[in-house]
Amino acid sequence: MIRSKIQTLRYRVGKNSYLIILIHQSAAASAQQGNVLASNAVNILMHKKSARR
């Protein structure tokens, strides 16, 4: 992984609220011999905040 940037935006339209996640990342791989795999896969885990404190 060379670089990863995550930006989150929250919008509210009426009584609905929207969460937008923008992910920009790049990966590169190189080898002298053999096979190389560069992956841009992302794992996202989201939790909802509880209403109680």
RACORDA-V439139 format. One record per pair of residues at least 12 apart in sequence whose C-alpha atoms are under 10 Angstrom apart, sorted by sequence separation. I is the first residue (numbers start at 0). GAP is how many residues later the second one is. D is the distance in Angstrom with one decimal. If there is no record, write none. Layout:
I&GAP&D / I&GAP&D
This chain:
7&12&5.7 / 8&12&6.5 / 25&12&9.0 / 26&12&6.3 / 27&12&9.1 / 6&13&8.3 / 7&13&4.6 / 8&13&8.1 / 25&13&8.5 / 26&13&6.1 / 6&14&5.9 / 7&14&6.2 / 25&14&6.4 / 26&14&9.6 / 5&15&7.1 / 6&15&5.1 / 7&15&8.7 / 24&15&6.9 / 25&15&9.8 / 5&16&5.8 / 6&16&6.5 / 23&16&9.5 / 24&16&9.2 / 4&17&8.2 / 5&17&4.7 / 6&17&8.5 / 24&17&9.1 / 4&18&5.9 / 5&18&6.4 / 3&19&7.4 / 4&19&5.2 / 5&19&8.4 / 22&19&8.6 / 3&20&5.8 / 4&20&6.2 / 2&21&8.0 / 3&21&4.2 / 4&21&9.4 / 2&22&5.4 / 3&22&6.7 / 1&23&7.6 / 2&23&5.5 / 3&23&8.9 / 20&23&9.8 / 0&24&7.7 / 1&24&5.7 / 2&24&7.1 / 0&25&6.3 / 1&25&5.1 / 2&25&9.8 / 0&26&4.4 / 1&26&6.7 / 0&27&6.6 / 1&27&9.5 / 0&28&8.6 / 3&36&9.8 / 0&37&8.0 / 0&38&8.1 / 0&39&7.9
